Amino acid sequence: NKLASSSHPCLYATSEIRYELSQAFKITNDTPSGLGIAYSSVLRMMEKSIHVLIDKMGGLERVSSTPLPIVYVTHLRTFLLIYLLTLPWVHGHQWGWATIPIVALTAYALLGVDAAASECEAPFKKRSNHLAMESFCLTGFNDIEALVKHHVAMQSEKSRLD
């Protein structure tokens, strides 16, 4: 599969979409003027949609390639560690033996939030629980290709009947 093996699947998919659209809405000397105007109008609309898709893809890439500053991450984790280590000493005399499960649950919740934040920091990596951008692009490409093929089939059927 060329899409999956390409260095940039989303740009490859948009390139293929453009090619398929240009083939489906090809204007030749034999194309009636009204149909040529309609084809060029449809192509302009679809090109705008492709530009929006590429723009959104750029935004996703910026999210993917912008890590949190190491100072910020270090500060948060240091504060979290100090908080969790001092929690039993601050509240131990009030809670007694309940301090152990309360601190354990608090640590589980806060460390879970930290782990979730780390996962959200890189949402497009090749892990089982991350977004499968390649499959999203492939699905969009296949849907658009099917629509274009259907449109071409309808146009050829209409031309055959005329």
C-alpha positions as CSV (number, residue, x, y, z in Angstrom):
1,N,0.0,0.0,0.0
2,K,1.6,3.2,-1.2
3,L,-0.3,5.4,1.3
4,A,0.9,3.5,4.4
5,S,4.5,3.3,3.1
6,S,4.8,7.0,2.1
7,S,6.8,9.3,4.2
8,H,3.9,11.7,4.7
9,P,0.6,9.8,4.3
10,C,-1.7,12.8,4.6
11,L,0.1,14.8,1.9
12,Y,0.2,11.7,-0.3
13,A,-3.5,11.2,0.2
14,T,-4.3,14.8,-0.8
15,S,-2.1,14.5,-3.8
16,E,-3.9,11.4,-4.9
17,I,-7.3,13.1,-4.2
18,R,-6.2,16.0,-6.5
19,Y,-5.2,13.6,-9.2
20,E,-8.4,11.6,-9.1
21,L,-10.5,14.8,-9.1
22,S,-8.6,16.1,-12.1
23,Q,-9.2,12.9,-13.9
24,A,-12.8,12.7,-13.0
25,F,-13.6,16.3,-13.9
26,K,-11.2,16.6,-16.9
27,I,-12.3,19.3,-19.3
28,T,-11.5,18.6,-23.0
29,N,-12.4,20.3,-26.2
30,D,-15.4,17.9,-26.5
31,T,-16.8,19.0,-23.1
32,P,-19.9,21.1,-23.4
33,S,-19.3,24.7,-22.1
34,G,-22.0,24.4,-19.4
35,L,-20.5,21.1,-18.1
36,G,-17.0,22.6,-18.2
37,I,-18.2,25.6,-16.1
38,A,-19.8,23.2,-13.7
39,Y,-16.7,21.0,-13.5
40,S,-14.4,23.9,-12.9
41,S,-16.8,25.2,-10.2
42,V,-16.9,21.8,-8.5
43,L,-13.1,21.5,-8.7
44,R,-12.7,24.9,-7.1
45,M,-15.0,23.9,-4.2
46,M,-13.1,20.6,-3.7
47,E,-9.7,22.4,-3.9
48,K,-10.9,24.7,-1.1
49,S,-11.8,21.6,1.0
50,I,-8.4,20.1,0.3
51,H,-6.7,23.3,1.4
52,V,-8.7,23.2,4.6
53,L,-7.7,19.6,5.1
54,I,-4.1,20.4,4.6
55,D,-4.4,23.4,7.0
56,K,-5.9,21.2,9.7
57,M,-3.2,18.6,9.1
58,G,-0.6,21.3,9.7
59,G,-2.2,22.2,13.0
60,L,-2.2,18.5,14.0
61,E,1.5,18.3,13.1
62,R,2.3,21.4,15.2
63,V,0.5,19.7,18.2
64,S,2.5,16.5,17.5
65,S,5.9,18.2,17.2
66,T,5.6,20.7,20.1
67,P,6.6,19.1,23.4
68,L,6.1,20.7,26.7
69,P,9.2,22.5,28.0
70,I,11.3,20.3,30.2
71,V,11.3,22.9,33.0
72,Y,7.5,22.9,33.1
73,V,7.3,19.1,33.2
74,T,10.1,18.9,35.9
75,H,8.5,21.5,38.0
76,L,5.1,19.8,37.9
77,R,6.5,16.4,38.7
78,T,8.7,17.7,41.5
79,F,5.7,19.5,43.1
80,L,3.6,16.4,42.7
81,L,6.3,14.3,44.4
82,I,6.8,16.7,47.3
83,Y,3.0,17.0,47.8
84,L,2.5,13.2,47.8
85,L,5.5,12.7,50.2
86,T,4.3,15.3,52.7
87,L,0.6,14.4,52.6
88,P,1.0,11.6,55.2
89,W,3.0,13.8,57.6
90,V,0.6,16.7,57.4
91,H,-2.7,14.7,57.8
92,G,-1.5,11.5,59.4
93,H,-2.4,12.5,63.0
94,Q,-5.9,13.5,61.9
95,W,-6.7,10.4,59.7
96,G,-4.8,7.7,61.6
97,W,-4.8,4.4,59.8
98,A,-7.0,5.9,57.1
99,T,-4.0,7.9,55.9
100,I,-2.6,4.9,54.0
101,P,-5.6,4.3,51.7
102,I,-6.3,8.1,51.3
103,V,-2.7,8.8,50.3
104,A,-2.7,5.7,48.0
105,L,-5.9,6.8,46.3
106,T,-4.7,10.4,46.0
107,A,-1.4,9.3,44.6
108,Y,-3.1,6.9,42.1
109,A,-5.4,9.8,40.9
110,L,-2.7,12.4,40.6
111,L,-0.1,10.1,39.0
112,G,-2.8,8.9,36.7
113,V,-3.5,12.5,35.6
114,D,0.2,13.0,35.0
115,A,0.5,9.8,33.0
116,A,-2.6,10.8,30.9
117,A,-1.0,14.2,30.3
118,S,2.2,12.5,29.1
119,E,0.1,10.4,26.7
120,C,-1.8,13.4,25.4
121,E,1.5,15.3,24.8
122,A,2.2,13.0,21.8
123,P,-1.1,11.8,20.5
124,F,0.1,10.6,17.1
125,K,2.8,8.1,18.0
126,K,2.5,4.5,16.9
127,R,0.9,3.1,20.0
128,S,-2.2,1.1,20.3
129,N,-4.1,3.8,22.3
130,H,-3.1,6.7,20.1
131,L,-4.9,8.3,17.1
132,A,-4.5,6.4,13.9
133,M,-4.1,9.3,11.5
134,E,-3.0,7.1,8.6
135,S,-6.3,5.1,8.8
136,F,-8.3,8.4,9.1
137,C,-6.6,9.7,5.9
138,L,-7.0,6.4,4.1
139,T,-10.7,6.3,5.0
140,G,-11.2,9.9,3.8
141,F,-9.3,9.1,0.6
142,N,-11.3,6.0,-0.1
143,D,-14.6,7.8,0.6
144,I,-13.7,10.6,-1.8
145,E,-12.4,8.2,-4.4
146,A,-15.7,6.3,-4.2
147,L,-17.7,9.6,-4.6
148,V,-15.6,10.7,-7.6
149,K,-16.1,7.2,-9.2
150,H,-19.8,7.4,-8.6
151,H,-19.9,10.9,-10.1
152,V,-18.0,9.8,-13.2
153,A,-20.3,6.8,-13.6
154,M,-23.4,9.0,-13.3
155,Q,-21.9,11.4,-15.9
156,S,-21.0,8.6,-18.3
157,E,-24.5,7.1,-17.9
158,K,-26.1,10.5,-18.5
159,S,-23.9,11.0,-21.6
160,R,-24.8,7.6,-22.9
161,L,-28.5,8.3,-22.5
162,D,-28.2,11.6,-24.3
